[in-house]
Amino acid sequence: MIEKFFTEVANRVAHLAGMPLTFAICVLIVLVWAGIGPFFGFSDTWQLVINTGTTIVTFLMVFLIQNTQNRDSAAIQTKLDELIRVSRAHNTFIGIEHLTESEVEEIRDKCERAAKRHDREVAEAAVKKAAAHKHGSKKHAA
């Protein structure tokens, strides 16, 4: 129950935090704070108000944003895993997000090398096909 409540709050706050109106309100708050600085003589208390406010908001937003990103990443990973599972792709890639960074990098390098080999093979096959077609056209013309 608390997890569902937190998820709903995190989603709502993340959505609101990313809106242009929210940014405009924050800019307005900073401008008002700066504007009343002379009235308070740019005192330590005046500075402490903005420092404390921004620190609290930043502290809380880190957890909300991290939660939202974790759920988004897990959802995207699950969708990709399902696409791999139902396609002709290699099922061995399912779950690689749990490997270490160096292990994932090693797999990525292997995939890049395989893609380059495949591109080279496709290009060579296209050249052979074009040559065969050209040779076949000359035979036909003769």
Secondary structure, 3 states (H helix, E strand, C coil): CHHHHHHHHHHHHHHHHCCHHHHHHHHHHHHHHHHCCCCCCCCHHHHHHHHHHHHHHHHHHHHHHHHHHHHHHHHHHHHHHHHHHHCCCCHHHCCHHHCCHHHHHHHHHHHHHHHHHHHHHHHHHHHHHHHHHHHHHHHHHC
